[in-house]
Amino acid sequence: MVVSTHDLNLAAALCGEIALLKQGRVLAQGSTQDVLTEANIRALYGVEADVRFHDRAGHLTVVPIARSM
């Protein structure tokens, strides 16, 4: 299945591998755990985010904190 979304929590819940695209180019790709990092989210969206594994949900969760300066 291929999913296209801006919802990183949905992607984390559904996908074992993801690719982050910025301006038509691949910013990062690989396992969800390796790609969904605070640094990659900052580079992609220009926001600081808290990325953690949620034990009850069983996957990473992404919480935007603030815009990057």
MDTraj code that builds the backbone (N, CA, C; nanometers):
import mdtraj as md
import numpy as np

residues = "MET VAL VAL SER THR HIS ASP LEU ASN LEU ALA ALA ALA LEU CYS GLY GLU ILE ALA LEU LEU LYS GLN GLY ARG VAL LEU ALA GLN GLY SER THR GLN ASP VAL LEU THR GLU ALA ASN ILE ARG ALA LEU TYR GLY VAL GLU ALA ASP VAL ARG PHE HIS ASP ARG ALA GLY HIS LEU THR VAL VAL PRO ILE ALA ARG SER MET".split()
xyz = np.array([
    [0.0839, -0.1154, 0.0000],
    [0.0000, 0.0000, 0.0000],
    [0.0896, 0.1234, 0.0000],
    [0.0503, 0.2245, -0.0713],
    [0.1190, 0.3537, -0.0710],
    [0.0241, 0.4564, -0.0119],
    [0.0757, 0.5350, 0.0827],
    [-0.0036, 0.6388, 0.1476],
    [0.0687, 0.7708, 0.1298],
    [-0.0050, 0.8726, 0.0915],
    [0.0510, 1.0074, 0.0827],
    [-0.0224, 1.0934, 0.1849],
    [0.0530, 1.1493, 0.2815],
    [-0.0102, 1.2270, 0.3873],
    [0.0877, 1.3282, 0.4459],
    [0.0327, 1.4328, 0.5038],
    [0.1123, 1.5263, 0.5827],
    [0.1025, 1.4929, 0.7305],
    [0.0199, 1.3949, 0.7651],
    [-0.0030, 1.3557, 0.9039],
    [0.1038, 1.2547, 0.9459],
    [0.2051, 1.3018, 1.0154],
    [0.3169, 1.2151, 1.0526],
    [0.2757, 1.1082, 1.1524],
    [0.1774, 1.1361, 1.2370],
    [0.1302, 1.0346, 1.3304],
    [0.0577, 0.9222, 1.2565],
    [-0.0188, 0.9547, 1.1553],
    [-0.0828, 0.8523, 1.0729],
    [0.0229, 0.7676, 1.0031],
    [0.1229, 0.8320, 0.9459],
    [0.2304, 0.7589, 0.8787],
    [0.3030, 0.6676, 0.9773],
    [0.3288, 0.7163, 1.0971],
    [0.3988, 0.6358, 1.1978],
    [0.3160, 0.5150, 1.2387],
    [0.1842, 0.5311, 1.2435],
    [0.0960, 0.4222, 1.2849],
    [0.0813, 0.3160, 1.1764],
    [0.0861, 0.3570, 1.0493],
    [0.0576, 0.2648, 0.9394],
    [0.1794, 0.2066, 0.8700],
    [0.2887, 0.2803, 0.8679],
    [0.3980, 0.2474, 0.7764],
    [0.5222, 0.1950, 0.8467],
    [0.5814, 0.0940, 0.7896],
    [0.7097, 0.0432, 0.8373],
    [0.8251, 0.1187, 0.7756],
    [0.8028, 0.1730, 0.6571],
    [0.9030, 0.2546, 0.5879],
    [0.8342, 0.3781, 0.5326],
    [0.9080, 0.4895, 0.5342],
    [0.8521, 0.6136, 0.4813],
    [0.9586, 0.6901, 0.4043],
    [0.9107, 0.7820, 0.3232],
    [0.9979, 0.8767, 0.2536],
    [0.9430, 1.0157, 0.2807],
    [1.0303, 1.1079, 0.3190],
    [0.9913, 1.2471, 0.3381],
    [1.0330, 1.3247, 0.2141],
    [0.9376, 1.3948, 0.1550],
    [0.9639, 1.4724, 0.0342],
    [0.9557, 1.6210, 0.0653],
    [1.0507, 1.6963, 0.0122],
    [1.0494, 1.8416, 0.0264],
    [1.0823, 1.9015, -0.1090],
    [0.9915, 1.9827, -0.1603],
    [1.0065, 2.0471, -0.2894],
    [1.0391, 1.9461, -0.3995],
    [0.9682, 1.8324, -0.3955],
    [0.9823, 1.7315, -0.4996],
    [1.1051, 1.6429, -0.4884],
    [1.1809, 1.6578, -0.3831],
    [1.3020, 1.5764, -0.3641],
    [1.2927, 1.4970, -0.2345],
    [1.3591, 1.3827, -0.2335],
    [1.3593, 1.2985, -0.1144],
    [1.4534, 1.3582, -0.0108],
    [1.3971, 1.3951, 0.1020],
    [1.4751, 1.4484, 0.2130],
    [1.5340, 1.3338, 0.2957],
    [1.4533, 1.2292, 0.3168],
    [1.4977, 1.1119, 0.3922],
    [1.4062, 0.9959, 0.3574],
    [1.4615, 0.8757, 0.3616],
    [1.3783, 0.7571, 0.3413],
    [1.4387, 0.6399, 0.4153],
    [1.3520, 0.5480, 0.4546],
    [1.3962, 0.4307, 0.5276],
    [1.2913, 0.3888, 0.6281],
    [1.3348, 0.3190, 0.7321],
    [1.2395, 0.2742, 0.8337],
    [1.1789, 0.3957, 0.9037],
    [1.0548, 0.3814, 0.9440],
    [0.9847, 0.4915, 1.0098],
    [1.0633, 0.5429, 1.1295],
    [1.1178, 0.4516, 1.2073],
    [1.1928, 0.4903, 1.3271],
    [1.3194, 0.5697, 1.2923],
    [1.3836, 0.5361, 1.1815],
    [1.5056, 0.6062, 1.1415],
    [1.4770, 0.7412, 1.0762],
    [1.3612, 0.7532, 1.0109],
    [1.3302, 0.8737, 0.9332],
    [1.2565, 0.9792, 1.0149],
    [1.1636, 0.9371, 1.0996],
    [1.0885, 1.0344, 1.1790],
    [1.1708, 1.0776, 1.2989],
    [1.2593, 1.1719, 1.2739],
    [1.3450, 1.2262, 1.3787],
    [1.3148, 1.3750, 1.3960],
    [1.3525, 1.4273, 1.5094],
    [1.3330, 1.5707, 1.5340],
    [1.4064, 1.6545, 1.4299],
    [1.5269, 1.6125, 1.3912],
    [1.6052, 1.6874, 1.2922],
    [1.5371, 1.6858, 1.1551],
    [1.4848, 1.5705, 1.1132],
    [1.4185, 1.5633, 0.9825],
    [1.2890, 1.6431, 0.9809],
    [1.2153, 1.6430, 1.0896],
    [1.0910, 1.7205, 1.0961],
    [1.1218, 1.8698, 1.0940],
    [1.2287, 1.9101, 1.1619],
    [1.2721, 2.0497, 1.1584],
    [1.3083, 2.0900, 1.0151],
    [1.3823, 2.0041, 0.9443],
    [1.4229, 2.0339, 0.8063],
    [1.3025, 2.0361, 0.7119],
    [1.2047, 1.9501, 0.7361],
    [1.0895, 1.9393, 0.6473],
    [0.9878, 2.0507, 0.6686],
    [0.9504, 2.0737, 0.7935],
    [0.8412, 2.1666, 0.8235],
    [0.8846, 2.2950, 0.8931],
    [1.0084, 2.3039, 0.9389],
    [1.0529, 2.4233, 1.0098],
    [0.9920, 2.4360, 1.1480],
    [0.9647, 2.3218, 1.2133],
    [0.9112, 2.3236, 1.3487],
    [0.9931, 2.2315, 1.4384],
    [0.9985, 2.2679, 1.5650],
    [1.0556, 2.1792, 1.6651],
    [0.9461, 2.0801, 1.7033],
    [0.9823, 1.9546, 1.7182],
    [0.8835, 1.8523, 1.7518],
    [0.9417, 1.7554, 1.8527],
    [0.8538, 1.7005, 1.9320],
    [0.8901, 1.5949, 2.0259],
    [0.8510, 1.4633, 1.9594],
    [0.9471, 1.3760, 1.9348],
    [0.9230, 1.2471, 1.8707],
    [0.9589, 1.1382, 1.9713],
    [0.8595, 1.0580, 2.0059],
    [0.8814, 0.9514, 2.1050],
    [0.8014, 0.8281, 2.0682],
    [0.8501, 0.7140, 2.1158],
    [0.7730, 0.5913, 2.1015],
    [0.6661, 0.5896, 2.2098],
    [0.5439, 0.5687, 2.1689],
    [0.4313, 0.5640, 2.2626],
    [0.4004, 0.4174, 2.2912],
    [0.4235, 0.3744, 2.4136],
    [0.4079, 0.2328, 2.4496],
    [0.2667, 0.1800, 2.4246],
    [0.1663, 0.2534, 2.4645],
    [0.0284, 0.2046, 2.4476],
    [-0.0142, 0.2024, 2.3027],
    [0.0284, 0.3026, 2.2255],
    [-0.0078, 0.3067, 2.0829],
    [0.0751, 0.2074, 2.0024],
    [0.1965, 0.1800, 2.0485],
    [0.2825, 0.0860, 1.9795],
    [0.3567, 0.1433, 1.8603],
    [0.3666, 0.2765, 1.8541],
    [0.4396, 0.3409, 1.7442],
    [0.4885, 0.4781, 1.7892],
    [0.5706, 0.5393, 1.7030],
    [0.6182, 0.6749, 1.7305],
    [0.5014, 0.7721, 1.7308],
    [0.5145, 0.8773, 1.8086],
    [0.4213, 0.9880, 1.8033],
    [0.5012, 1.1168, 1.7830],
    [0.4411, 1.2090, 1.7127],
    [0.5064, 1.3366, 1.6809],
    [0.4189, 1.4485, 1.7349],
    [0.4769, 1.5307, 1.8234],
    [0.4038, 1.6435, 1.8803],
    [0.4783, 1.7709, 1.8436],
    [0.4187, 1.8578, 1.7603],
    [0.4832, 1.9861, 1.7304],
    [0.4909, 2.0708, 1.8562],
    [0.6068, 2.1347, 1.8769],
    [0.6281, 2.2162, 1.9971],
    [0.6311, 2.3651, 1.9631],
    [0.7132, 2.4035, 1.8669],
    [0.7261, 2.5455, 1.8311],
    [0.7896, 2.5577, 1.6933],
    [0.7701, 2.6725, 1.6317],
    [0.8381, 2.7004, 1.5047],
    [0.9859, 2.7167, 1.5281],
    [1.0683, 2.6676, 1.4346],
    [1.2130, 2.6869, 1.4423],
    [1.2456, 2.8306, 1.4067],
    [1.3513, 2.8790, 1.4634],
    [1.3951, 3.0164, 1.4328],
    [1.4857, 3.0178, 1.3150],
])
top = md.Topology()
chain = top.add_chain()
for i, resn in enumerate(residues, 1):
    res = top.add_residue(resn, chain, resSeq=i)
    for name in ("N", "CA", "C"):
        top.add_atom(name, md.element.get_by_symbol(name[0]), res)
traj = md.Trajectory(xyz[None], top)
